[in-house]
Amino acid sequence: MRQSKLFTKTLKQPPRGAELASHKLLVRAGYINQLTSGVWSLLPLGFLVHQKIAQIIREEMLKLGAQEVFLPALQPKEIWQKSGRWDKMDPPLFRLKDRHGRTLALGSTHEEVITSLAKAYIKSWRDLPQAIFQIQTKFRNEMRSTGGLLRTREFVMKDLYSFHSSLDSLNAYFEKVKQAYFSIFKKCGLEVLAVSASSGSIGGEESVEFMLPASSGEDTILVCPKCKWGTSLEKKEKTCPQCNVPLRSLRAIEVGHIFKLGTLYSEKMGANFLDKDGKLRPLFMGCYGIGVGRLLAAIVEISHDKDGIIWPESISPFDFHLLCLDIQEDKVRKFAELAYRTLEGEGIPVLFDDRQLSPAVKLKDADLIGIPHRLIISKKTLPRLEHKRRGEKKASLISLDHIPKL
């Protein structure tokens, strides 16, 4: 991608009122743009990162044997009344009426929709277990939408739903999903803690939050310094139940939440199955969520320096940032074009800064954008390139054919 053609611009100053690093940097680096309170556009750079995170999540869900679907955002009032959540959701639902006077909601979550589908398609114990997931837009009618992508009114979430014939089956699958979540976060460059949490508006008897320790986090968790067992403040635990030592408080960002719903929704909505004895029983359910944009922002919260973002290689918008510093020099420009064509020809994602700007501006923008590998071509480097990893001071001169080995 030629940076001269990139549909974005870097900014010298952060947006007014921005406090969090991810909010400031993602806007300044041209990854996102605010349309209105809590509603953001993902620009080309931001969408590339978002899609890479989504693909990591998708691959782990498929490994679990889950099947991908795409469920409606527009949902009829009646299914929310069946579950008893029409007037109980917090934050409250976005509601609207169509031209025929029917009342609808913009889905903030999809338990009602997926339970309706399970009722239609799961009839027997032979159909179980089942796991269905989607990566889809959600709408939350938040009172305050601040902090960039960390708290929004419209966002993309991966939600997985599982259906079982017994609590034992649900428990076993819950643990598998828990491990898959650890794998997802590790691939995104994060070390997270799983803590016991309140189930809130989703409901169920047990839930686990995945928390990323961060000084800028809006949540406080209690963690055992010995075994790393953790819980939310809502649980009001005073000591670790496993080690019997005092818990320590940490600031953290929630990056995932999984729930054992049991038969909460299936009983209310009549989603039953015939067991081996021919008896009609309610389905046991679990649900498992990750906000993709929130995860993107959380990564930036802990992976940046004073100059800009530092992307993990697994989710960076490009693998390499190629900078031509003396672009007015014919030899330099021709070699830079050759390097760009060579990398593109080998299928290596590269952002080529071919803009007619000063070296200082290009270097500053490269730090801000945060691509892991920087390649500089200038009069001083010919016939080689200077290679430096983002966040490191050490640089080395390399040949063009050495780049794929980095």
SEMI-234408 format. One line per field, with one value per residue (C-alpha): residue number from 1; residue in three letters; chain; z, x, y. Coordinates in nm, 4 decimals. Example, Ala and Ser with C-alpha at 12.3 -4.5 7.8 and 13.67 -1.06 7.14 Angstrom:
BEGIN
i = 1  2
aa = ala  ser
ch = A  A
z = 0.7800  0.7140
x = 1.2300  1.3670
y = -0.4500  -0.1060
This chain:
BEGIN
i = 1  2  3  4  5  6  7  8  9  10  11  12  13  14  15  16  17  18  19  20  21  22  23  24  25  26  27  28  29  30  31  32  33  34  35  36  37  38  39  40  41  42  43  44  45  46  47  48  49  50  51  52  53  54  55  56  57  58  59  60  61  62  63  64  65  66  67  68  69  70  71  72  73  74  75  76  77  78  79  80  81  82  83  84  85  86  87  88  89  90  91  92  93  94  95  96  97  98  99  100  101  102  103  104  105  106  107  108  109  110  111  112  113  114  115  116  117  118  119  120  121  122  123  124  125  126  127  128  129  130  131  132  133  134  135  136  137  138  139  140  141  142  143  144  145  146  147  148  149  150  151  152  153  154  155  156  157  158  159  160  161  162  163  164  165  166  167  168  169  170  171  172  173  174  175  176  177  178  179  180  181  182  183  184  185  186  187  188  189  190  191  192  193  194  195  196  197  198  199  200  201  202  203  204  205  206  207  208  209  210  211  212  213  214  215  216  217  218  219  220  221  222  223  224  225  226  227  228  229  230  231  232  233  234  235  236  237  238  239  240  241  242  243  244  245  246  247  248  249  250  251  252  253  254  255  256  257  258  259  260  261  262  263  264  265  266  267  268  269  270  271  272  273  274  275  276  277  278  279  280  281  282  283  284  285  286  287  288  289  290  291  292  293  294  295  296  297  298  299  300  301  302  303  304  305  306  307  308  309  310  311  312  313  314  315  316  317  318  319  320  321  322  323  324  325  326  327  328  329  330  331  332  333  334  335  336  337  338  339  340  341  342  343  344  345  346  347  348  349  350  351  352  353  354  355  356  357  358  359  360  361  362  363  364  365  366  367  368  369  370  371  372  373  374  375  376  377  378  379  380  381  382  383  384  385  386  387  388  389  390  391  392  393  394  395  396  397  398  399  400  401  402  403  404  405  406
aa = met  arg  gln  ser  lys  leu  phe  thr  lys  thr  leu  lys  gln  pro  pro  arg  gly  ala  glu  leu  ala  ser  his  lys  leu  leu  val  arg  ala  gly  tyr  ile  asn  gln  leu  thr  ser  gly  val  trp  ser  leu  leu  pro  leu  gly  phe  leu  val  his  gln  lys  ile  ala  gln  ile  ile  arg  glu  glu  met  leu  lys  leu  gly  ala  gln  glu  val  phe  leu  pro  ala  leu  gln  pro  lys  glu  ile  trp  gln  lys  ser  gly  arg  trp  asp  lys  met  asp  pro  pro  leu  phe  arg  leu  lys  asp  arg  his  gly  arg  thr  leu  ala  leu  gly  ser  thr  his  glu  glu  val  ile  thr  ser  leu  ala  lys  ala  tyr  ile  lys  ser  trp  arg  asp  leu  pro  gln  ala  ile  phe  gln  ile  gln  thr  lys  phe  arg  asn  glu  met  arg  ser  thr  gly  gly  leu  leu  arg  thr  arg  glu  phe  val  met  lys  asp  leu  tyr  ser  phe  his  ser  ser  leu  asp  ser  leu  asn  ala  tyr  phe  glu  lys  val  lys  gln  ala  tyr  phe  ser  ile  phe  lys  lys  cys  gly  leu  glu  val  leu  ala  val  ser  ala  ser  ser  gly  ser  ile  gly  gly  glu  glu  ser  val  glu  phe  met  leu  pro  ala  ser  ser  gly  glu  asp  thr  ile  leu  val  cys  pro  lys  cys  lys  trp  gly  thr  ser  leu  glu  lys  lys  glu  lys  thr  cys  pro  gln  cys  asn  val  pro  leu  arg  ser  leu  arg  ala  ile  glu  val  gly  his  ile  phe  lys  leu  gly  thr  leu  tyr  ser  glu  lys  met  gly  ala  asn  phe  leu  asp  lys  asp  gly  lys  leu  arg  pro  leu  phe  met  gly  cys  tyr  gly  ile  gly  val  gly  arg  leu  leu  ala  ala  ile  val  glu  ile  ser  his  asp  lys  asp  gly  ile  ile  trp  pro  glu  ser  ile  ser  pro  phe  asp  phe  his  leu  leu  cys  leu  asp  ile  gln  glu  asp  lys  val  arg  lys  phe  ala  glu  leu  ala  tyr  arg  thr  leu  glu  gly  glu  gly  ile  pro  val  leu  phe  asp  asp  arg  gln  leu  ser  pro  ala  val  lys  leu  lys  asp  ala  asp  leu  ile  gly  ile  pro  his  arg  leu  ile  ile  ser  lys  lys  thr  leu  pro  arg  leu  glu  his  lys  arg  arg  gly  glu  lys  lys  ala  ser  leu  ile  ser  leu  asp  his  ile  pro  lys  leu
ch = A  A  A  A  A  A  A  A  A  A  A  A  A  A  A  A  A  A  A  A  A  A  A  A  A  A  A  A  A  A  A  A  A  A  A  A  A  A  A  A  A  A  A  A  A  A  A  A  A  A  A  A  A  A  A  A  A  A  A  A  A  A  A  A  A  A  A  A  A  A  A  A  A  A  A  A  A  A  A  A  A  A  A  A  A  A  A  A  A  A  A  A  A  A  A  A  A  A  A  A  A  A  A  A  A  A  A  A  A  A  A  A  A  A  A  A  A  A  A  A  A  A  A  A  A  A  A  A  A  A  A  A  A  A  A  A  A  A  A  A  A  A  A  A  A  A  A  A  A  A  A  A  A  A  A  A  A  A  A  A  A  A  A  A  A  A  A  A  A  A  A  A  A  A  A  A  A  A  A  A  A  A  A  A  A  A  A  A  A  A  A  A  A  A  A  A  A  A  A  A  A  A  A  A  A  A  A  A  A  A  A  A  A  A  A  A  A  A  A  A  A  A  A  A  A  A  A  A  A  A  A  A  A  A  A  A  A  A  A  A  A  A  A  A  A  A  A  A  A  A  A  A  A  A  A  A  A  A  A  A  A  A  A  A  A  A  A  A  A  A  A  A  A  A  A  A  A  A  A  A  A  A  A  A  A  A  A  A  A  A  A  A  A  A  A  A  A  A  A  A  A  A  A  A  A  A  A  A  A  A  A  A  A  A  A  A  A  A  A  A  A  A  A  A  A  A  A  A  A  A  A  A  A  A  A  A  A  A  A  A  A  A  A  A  A  A  A  A  A  A  A  A  A  A  A  A  A  A  A  A  A  A  A  A  A  A  A  A  A  A  A  A  A  A  A  A  A  A  A  A  A  A  A  A  A  A  A  A  A  A  A  A  A  A  A  A  A  A  A  A  A  A  A  A  A  A
z = 0.0000  -0.0962  0.1955  -0.0468  -0.1401  0.2089  0.3093  0.6370  0.7812  1.0997  1.3477  1.5598  1.8495  2.0265  2.0185  2.2742  2.6033  2.5287  2.8380  2.7494  2.5439  2.3028  2.2360  2.1658  1.9591  1.7469  1.6433  1.5908  1.3895  1.1634  1.2681  1.3788  1.3429  1.5654  1.4020  1.7202  2.0887  2.1192  1.7426  1.5499  1.1934  1.1414  0.8791  0.6531  0.9074  1.1896  0.9843  0.8941  1.2636  1.3511  1.0847  1.2011  1.5577  1.4333  1.2319  1.5341  1.7268  1.4393  1.4060  1.7761  1.7619  1.4647  1.6546  1.9241  1.6612  1.6603  1.3463  1.2279  1.1631  1.1208  1.3256  1.2876  1.4648  1.4387  1.6940  1.7727  2.1128  2.1667  2.2103  2.4690  2.6556  2.6603  2.8284  3.0664  2.9653  2.7620  3.0561  3.2569  3.0327  3.1638  2.9694  2.8268  2.4711  2.1710  2.0677  1.7499  1.5576  1.1919  0.9519  1.0468  1.4147  1.5245  1.8085  1.7559  1.9373  1.8110  1.9556  2.2376  2.2670  2.1027  2.3707  2.2706  1.8991  1.9378  2.1876  1.9366  1.6747  1.9152  1.9847  1.6109  1.5275  1.8382  1.9111  2.0579  2.2744  1.9501  1.8258  2.1206  2.1998  1.9592  1.9425  1.7269  1.6999  1.5111  1.4727  1.4475  1.5349  1.8747  2.0062  2.3691  2.4912  2.7221  2.9442  2.8905  2.5925  2.6604  2.6117  2.2366  2.1473  2.5082  2.5697  2.2646  2.1610  1.8427  1.8207  1.6811  1.9139  1.8826  2.0688  2.0988  2.2290  2.3307  2.3935  2.6038  2.7381  3.0877  3.3275  3.3105  2.9355  2.9772  3.2443  3.0256  2.7256  2.9433  3.0384  2.6727  2.5818  2.8729  2.7355  2.3833  2.5225  2.6816  2.3417  2.1649  2.4037  2.3904  2.0099  2.0422  2.2650  2.5959  2.9316  3.1003  3.4262  3.4526  3.7475  3.8995  3.8202  3.8438  3.5537  3.5347  3.2737  3.0917  3.3898  3.4850  3.7930  3.7105  3.4922  3.4357  3.3159  3.1379  3.2707  3.1309  3.4064  3.3074  3.5090  3.2878  3.3452  3.4577  3.6666  3.9914  4.0521  4.3461  4.2667  4.4729  4.4561  4.5008  4.2655  4.0523  4.1394  4.0973  4.1468  4.0814  4.3623  4.3413  4.4873  4.8073  4.8727  5.1503  5.1088  4.8379  4.8740  4.7403  4.9267  5.2168  5.1660  5.1345  4.7865  4.6141  4.4111  4.0491  3.7875  3.4744  3.1443  3.0739  2.7382  2.7529  2.9531  2.9552  3.1234  3.2348  3.1569  3.2524  3.1687  3.2339  2.8756  2.7545  3.0302  2.9664  2.5883  2.5654  2.4092  2.5047  2.3847  2.4279  2.6441  2.6112  2.8165  2.5929  2.8537  2.7539  2.9217  2.8865  2.7093  2.9114  2.7639  2.7787  2.6159  2.5561  2.4366  2.3160  2.1911  1.8950  1.8977  2.2753  2.2506  1.9845  2.2121  2.5158  2.3234  2.2527  2.6201  2.7195  2.3975  2.3266  2.4198  2.4155  2.0366  1.9395  1.9066  1.9163  1.7463  1.8118  1.4813  1.4773  1.4412  1.2846  0.9763  0.7783  0.8447  0.7212  0.6956  0.4056  0.4241  0.1356  0.3010  0.0058  -0.2446  -0.4579  -0.5370  -0.8520  -0.7350  -0.3954  -0.5386  -0.7955  -0.5327  -0.3012  -0.5840  -0.6539  -0.2845  -0.2723  -0.5849  -0.4594  -0.1223  -0.2784  -0.5346  -0.2543  -0.0803  0.2126  0.3533  0.3350  0.3785  0.1488  0.2557  -0.0873  0.0235  -0.0663  0.2962  0.5159  0.6757  1.0218  0.9439  0.7952  1.0918  1.3397  1.1566  1.1460  1.5241  1.5670  1.3358  1.5092  1.2412  1.3917  1.1256  0.9755  0.6568  0.5661  0.2261  0.1935  0.0342  0.3355  0.3138  -0.0598  -0.1851  0.1356  0.3727  0.7399  0.9479  1.2960  1.5105  1.6518  2.0134  1.9828  1.9327  1.7565  1.3755  1.1154  0.7427  0.5404  0.1781  -0.0044  -0.0214  0.3579  0.4330  0.4117  0.6767  0.9389
x = 0.0000  0.1358  0.1038  0.0404  -0.2863  -0.3854  -0.7319  -0.6245  -0.4067  -0.2024  -0.2759  -0.0321  -0.2740  -0.5043  -0.8818  -1.0241  -1.1099  -0.9237  -0.7598  -0.6708  -0.3609  -0.5549  -0.8088  -0.5381  -0.3095  -0.5672  -0.7165  -0.3829  -0.2403  -0.5461  -0.6924  -1.0349  -1.2605  -1.5520  -1.8900  -2.0815  -2.0680  -1.9771  -1.9871  -1.6632  -1.5529  -1.2715  -1.0416  -0.8284  -0.5476  -0.7932  -0.9986  -0.6885  -0.6041  -0.9680  -0.9913  -0.6704  -0.7991  -1.1334  -0.9562  -0.7531  -1.0797  -1.2557  -0.9810  -0.9996  -1.3789  -1.3564  -1.1016  -1.3684  -1.6002  -1.8272  -2.0207  -2.0333  -2.3597  -2.4738  -2.7784  -3.0140  -2.9425  -3.3105  -3.4995  -3.8744  -3.9986  -4.1788  -3.8663  -3.7277  -4.0570  -4.0373  -3.6974  -3.8148  -3.5424  -3.7351  -3.7478  -3.4548  -3.1503  -2.8747  -2.7953  -3.1489  -3.2134  -3.2207  -3.5876  -3.7676  -4.0905  -4.1141  -4.3632  -4.6215  -4.6068  -4.4180  -4.1717  -3.8148  -3.4841  -3.1279  -2.9599  -2.7161  -2.6724  -2.8246  -2.9364  -3.3018  -3.2329  -3.0085  -3.2454  -3.5294  -3.3148  -3.2205  -3.5900  -3.6497  -3.3582  -3.2553  -3.5070  -3.3191  -3.0191  -2.8690  -2.8460  -2.6269  -2.3904  -2.3982  -2.1903  -2.2755  -2.0825  -2.0913  -1.8822  -2.1464  -2.2426  -2.3991  -2.5688  -2.5449  -2.7427  -2.4648  -2.5143  -2.1533  -1.9462  -1.5911  -1.2459  -1.2467  -1.3115  -1.3147  -1.6755  -1.8936  -2.2582  -2.1982  -1.9297  -1.8419  -1.8485  -1.7728  -2.0437  -2.0425  -2.3392  -2.3279  -2.6140  -2.5911  -2.7945  -2.6452  -2.4665  -2.1590  -2.1397  -2.1746  -1.9041  -1.6605  -1.7180  -1.6915  -1.3373  -1.2471  -1.3663  -1.1717  -0.8499  -0.9357  -0.9715  -0.6273  -0.4929  -0.6661  -0.5266  -0.1781  -0.1802  -0.2742  0.0299  -0.1570  -0.1248  -0.4646  -0.6180  -0.9419  -1.1489  -1.4796  -1.7404  -2.1013  -2.3265  -2.5103  -2.7873  -2.6846  -2.7651  -2.6702  -2.5174  -2.1487  -1.9354  -1.5674  -1.4142  -1.0799  -0.8988  -0.5925  -0.3897  -0.3476  -0.3032  -0.5639  -0.8231  -1.1704  -1.2186  -1.0558  -0.9983  -0.8640  -0.5824  -0.3924  -0.0185  0.0631  -0.1621  -0.3072  -0.6664  -0.8798  -1.2235  -1.4106  -1.4782  -1.8482  -1.7714  -1.6344  -1.3760  -1.1279  -0.8731  -0.7814  -1.0022  -0.7190  -0.4157  -0.5790  -0.3565  -0.4703  -0.5762  -0.4222  -0.6160  -0.5257  -0.6606  -0.7622  -0.9508  -1.2145  -1.1377  -1.3717  -1.6593  -1.7999  -2.1209  -2.2820  -2.6435  -2.7779  -3.1492  -3.2278  -3.3303  -3.4373  -3.6994  -3.8460  -3.8506  -3.9465  -3.6223  -3.6423  -3.5059  -3.5988  -3.3446  -3.2446  -3.5484  -3.7866  -3.8443  -3.8677  -3.5951  -3.4715  -3.1409  -2.8336  -2.6667  -2.3434  -2.2478  -1.9032  -1.8170  -1.5210  -1.5545  -1.3187  -1.2773  -1.2419  -0.9668  -0.7925  -0.7952  -0.6837  -0.3780  -0.2797  -0.3295  -0.0433  0.1604  0.2738  0.5406  0.5633  0.5998  0.3090  0.1668  0.3734  0.1696  0.2311  0.3325  0.0256  -0.2209  -0.0236  -0.1899  0.1297  0.4422  0.6805  0.6849  0.9111  1.0336  1.2019  1.3754  1.5516  1.2742  1.3892  1.7098  1.6628  1.8745  1.7083  1.3580  1.4231  1.5679  1.2733  1.0307  1.2209  1.2065  0.8333  0.7569  0.9732  0.7986  0.4543  0.5484  0.6406  0.3091  0.4632  0.2256  0.4074  0.3148  0.5371  0.5865  0.6300  0.5071  0.6940  0.7570  1.0603  1.2456  1.1518  0.7790  0.8048  0.9990  0.7583  0.4560  0.6162  0.6569  0.2979  0.1502  0.3513  0.4206  0.6675  0.9425  1.0757  1.2837  1.4577  1.6079  1.8198  2.1419  2.3294  2.1906  2.2263  2.2541  2.1044  1.8209  1.8250  1.6107  1.4813  1.2096  0.9493  1.0291  1.3968  1.6940  1.9266  1.9267  2.1125  2.1844  2.0439  2.0131  1.6831  1.6846  1.7257  1.3873  1.1736  1.4023  1.3257
y = 0.0000  0.3432  0.5813  0.8668  0.6918  0.5800  0.7034  0.8571  1.1327  1.1515  1.4282  1.6290  1.6724  1.4223  1.4765  1.7168  1.5497  1.2249  1.0767  0.7178  0.6369  0.4154  0.6918  0.9484  0.7276  0.5472  0.8821  1.0569  0.7652  0.7554  0.4203  0.5443  0.8477  0.9509  1.0080  1.0881  0.9944  0.6269  0.5649  0.5162  0.4533  0.2050  0.3566  0.1314  0.0862  0.0230  -0.2197  -0.4244  -0.4668  -0.5361  -0.8075  -0.9752  -0.9912  -1.1244  -1.3946  -1.5092  -1.5379  -1.7157  -1.9756  -2.0611  -2.0921  -2.3268  -2.5378  -2.5795  -2.7265  -2.4217  -2.3257  -1.9642  -1.7814  -1.4212  -1.3273  -1.0282  -0.7003  -0.6033  -0.8107  -0.8196  -0.7079  -1.0416  -1.2559  -1.0138  -1.0291  -1.4097  -1.3960  -1.1242  -0.8804  -0.6216  -0.3806  -0.5175  -0.4780  -0.2535  -0.0432  -0.0296  -0.1425  0.0869  0.0650  0.1667  0.1143  0.0201  0.1783  -0.0852  0.0081  -0.3040  -0.2497  -0.3701  -0.3488  -0.3182  -0.6237  -0.5581  -0.9355  -1.2446  -1.4916  -1.4524  -1.4978  -1.8018  -1.9668  -1.9256  -2.0970  -2.3764  -2.4324  -2.4714  -2.7008  -2.8974  -3.1739  -3.4693  -3.5566  -3.6885  -3.3275  -3.2285  -3.0744  -2.7809  -2.4626  -2.1610  -1.8336  -1.5080  -1.1916  -0.9223  -0.5658  -0.4950  -0.1821  -0.0678  0.2337  0.3541  0.6569  0.7687  0.6637  0.7768  0.6316  0.5729  0.2086  0.0886  0.1977  0.2462  0.2331  0.0368  -0.2308  -0.5709  -0.8692  -1.2350  -1.4224  -1.7999  -1.9995  -2.3642  -2.6107  -2.9261  -3.2145  -3.1901  -2.9606  -3.1850  -3.1354  -2.7583  -2.7518  -2.9451  -2.7190  -2.4075  -2.5126  -2.5714  -2.2225  -2.0794  -2.2292  -2.1088  -1.7566  -1.7739  -1.8821  -1.5905  -1.3332  -1.4819  -1.4670  -1.1001  -1.0438  -1.0283  -1.2014  -1.1948  -1.3119  -1.5110  -1.3904  -1.4950  -1.2306  -1.1210  -1.2257  -0.8925  -0.8537  -1.1728  -1.3924  -1.7455  -1.9005  -1.8566  -1.6318  -1.5608  -1.2340  -1.2140  -0.9105  -0.7360  -0.5664  -0.2018  0.1143  0.2829  0.0090  0.1133  -0.2036  -0.3118  -0.6814  -0.8805  -1.1227  -1.3756  -1.2948  -1.6639  -1.8651  -1.5787  -1.6758  -1.3676  -1.2228  -0.9013  -0.6549  -0.7476  -1.0897  -0.9288  -1.1993  -1.1065  -1.3856  -1.6375  -1.9502  -2.1658  -2.0264  -1.8442  -1.5396  -1.1755  -1.0682  -0.7671  -0.5125  -0.4397  -0.2027  -0.3912  -0.3819  -0.6462  -0.8130  -1.1136  -1.2632  -1.6168  -1.7381  -2.0623  -1.9816  -2.3214  -2.3459  -1.9780  -1.8954  -2.2370  -2.2715  -1.9269  -1.9659  -2.3344  -2.4600  -2.8276  -3.1611  -3.5264  -3.7086  -4.0765  -4.1781  -3.9840  -3.7115  -3.3455  -3.1375  -2.7776  -2.7216  -2.6303  -2.3216  -2.1258  -1.7953  -1.6524  -1.2992  -1.0911  -0.7334  -0.7047  -0.3255  -0.3218  -0.5825  -0.3711  -0.0674  -0.2701  -0.3881  -0.0284  0.0622  -0.1642  -0.1624  0.1912  0.4441  0.8239  0.8220  0.6011  0.2509  -0.0685  -0.3423  -0.7124  -0.8700  -1.0964  -0.8087  -0.5240  -0.3684  -0.4339  -0.6378  -0.3676  0.0101  0.1109  0.4714  0.6513  0.9484  1.1102  1.0611  1.3538  1.1600  0.9512  0.6537  0.6425  0.6647  0.3897  0.1556  0.2231  0.1425  -0.1796  -0.2763  -0.2043  -0.4081  -0.6943  -0.7142  -0.6898  -0.9545  -1.1940  -1.1332  -0.9442  -0.6776  -0.3439  0.0209  0.2286  0.5906  0.7470  1.0901  1.4089  1.5009  1.5616  1.2678  1.3980  1.3849  1.0353  0.8990  1.0567  0.9134  0.5692  0.5721  0.6864  0.4196  0.1472  -0.1181  -0.3726  -0.3556  -0.0326  -0.0290  0.2971  0.3756  0.6889  0.8133  0.6805  0.3265  0.2520  -0.0178  -0.1576  -0.0782  0.0142  -0.2194  -0.1394  -0.2944  -0.0595  0.0186  -0.0743  0.1585  -0.0832  -0.0710  -0.2741  -0.2540  -0.5427  -0.6439  -0.6596  -1.0401  -1.0622  -0.9011  -1.2210  -1.3780  -1.1125
